[in-house]
Amino acid sequence: MGRVWITVLVSMLLMSLSKKCISIPASNFTDQSALLAFKDHITFDPQNMLAHNWSSKTSFCNWMGVSCSVRRQRVTALDLSSMGLLGTIPPQLGNLSFLQYLILYNNSFHGDLPSEIGNLHRLQQMDIGSNKLSLVIPESFGSLQRLEELRFDGNNLTGTIPSTIFNISSLKVLDLMFNGLFGSLPKNMCDHLPRLEMLLLSTNQLSGQIPSDLFKCRELQSLWLPYNNFTGVIPEELGFLPMLEILNLGVNMLSGDLPRSIFNMTSLRRIHLSWNNLSGSIPQENSIGLPNLEELQLNVNGITGSMPRFLGNMSRLEILDLSYNKMTGNVLQEFGNLRALQVLSLQSNSFTNHPSSQTLNFITSLTNCRQLKELHIGDNPLDGMLPNSVGNLSSFLTNFYAYASKLQGNIPGEIGNLSNLIVLSLEENSLMGPIPTTVGGLRKIQVLYLFKNNLNGSIPPDICLARRLAIITLNNNVLSGEIPSCIGNLTSLRELYLHFNILSSTIPMALWSLKDLLILNLHSNFLYGSLPSQVGEMEAAIRIRLSSNQLSGNIPSTIGSIQNLIRFSLSKNSFQGSIPEAFGGLVSLELLDLSQNNLSGEIPKSLEALRYLEFFNVSFNGLQGEIPRGGPFANFTARSFIMNKGLCGPSRLQVPPCSIESRENESFAQTRTLATIGYMAPEYGLDGLVSTKIDVYSFGIMLMEMLTRKRPTDEMFEGEMSLKRLVKESLPDSVIDIVDSNMLNRGDGYSLKKEHCVTSIMELALQCVNESPEERMAMVEILARLKNIKAEFLRDSERRRP
């Protein structure tokens, strides 16, 4: 019995609780209405989450992305981040008076920010970053006095930052990066931001000076202001921020000396001041204290002086970039102490090697840096030799740049040990000797820059073992011998530069199989042989230069199928034959140089269709005929055509004018064909002679064709039978048998008169087509005869009228 009562009591309690949960106070309906208004402003929901989940049939506290307080069941958090939503933010969102967290990050919300959000006085975090919001930040947001994080990064916001934002004393994070904000920062911006930890304003259009009062934001840890238009000096007062870890002021227009105070900030982990107009030198004192520094980037400034030795004592340093400055002095041997170093970039300064050795001993010290991934020492007057120890550099090394550094001696074979190397840049030095066969050990290399040295010997076939090569530049050396045919196996190759060497061989057939090759430059060698039709298989090519070699034979017409080709040069070879008509298909062509060959024939009129052609040179050949006038040819000068004795055209091109015969060359072949099948006079078809009697002959054929409705090309005219012979044999008694039957209607009473008229015209036509031009009538006589025939027919017709 007791169990029954307990069961009843529990059931009643559960029912009471259920009713309490179902009963929604009026204030909660405000939250529900606000959420439903938000839902109504969503125009695209890729997963239909809100459509299926946000339903009035269930408590809004159970809706996806919604969190409520336990006691009052009021919305405290709305997190719909990374859902791919598209729409606008409605003003009703400002009615969620208990909201503490508004997270809409990484969607596609657009339009403006409703000022009503400023009514959410309990809001602590607002993150609407990575959307498409535009217009300005409302002034009302300054009323959010409990706000700790404000993130609008990655939108399209414009205007200035409202001054009220800098009065939110609770603010810890202000992230407005990647927008279009402009204006300056208030000088006293930190007077009311005692808790600010992160000021992230990069990639906007902010200007003015960096406020010196920033030191009042004592808890500031990250100051990100790069990619703006800030001017003036870097305030020394920044060195008084005791907790600052990241100082990034790069890519602005800052000037003046480097502030010495920042080099004694023990909290700093990253200093980025690159791409400014800073001057002065790095402090040289050994007492400098940056024990936690991981990144020092001062590149692209006007910094002078030498490397301070304390740089070799920063044990946590991972990135050191001093490139593109005006620094001098020796490269520090102490860099070998930086065991955490990953990137060392010293390029484009005036650093030198220590004068005590001809080899670059600092490279030997860098072999202790086992995490090194990138080494940039190019464009410095190092004036030394690469040590064999270069092969002992970090196995993680991917980029090695030592271009234009006055390097001497041979390329050490040990360089092939750098098995993870992706880029090797040793161009524009004085390196000599052969290319080491060990380059085949660079299995991951993609870019090989060795141009403008004094390298000799042959190109080692071992280079083909580096199957990932995309760019090979061996030009401007003294390389000889043949082009290895195995280069055709480098299917990742996109650019091949072998020009200005003394290579002497045919071009390997396998080379033309590189369908993805973009640039091929082999000019100024001693290559010989002909070009095969397979050249046309290089469908991706945009630049092919084979000039100044000993190539011969005809130019393959298949080249005309390379529709992406922009620049094509075969000048200074021994090519012969004609310019292919198919070149009219090179629709992207901007430069075509075929000068100084043995080409003959005419310049194809198809080239008039090359709308992008800017440079055209066929000088010093044996071309003939009229120079095309249309398309790009209207812009070319005489220099494009000189030393082609058979060319003719406009006087501005300094060639003879074209005669009537030459202007009709294009139609001459057609005319000869017409003559052989009965349309044109025999003397024009056989000898190309021109006279007024030709028109008489053609007129006679036309009369016959009109009266018989038979063309001289009809199948019945084979062998010796022709339209002319058919008419001749029908006269005078059988004309009725060959004339168009529709012309003579025997039942109309006029048949005899019509027959007589047609016979007279046929006789006239035969006189027009006499074999001898002298025996043909003149057109004046023909016209008179036709008028007489017409008059006679009309007189006879008048007599027969009733």
Disulfide bonds with the S-S distance in Angstrom:
Cys61-Cys68 2.22
Cys190-Cys217 1.82
Cys464-Cys486 1.99
Cys648-Cys658 2.03
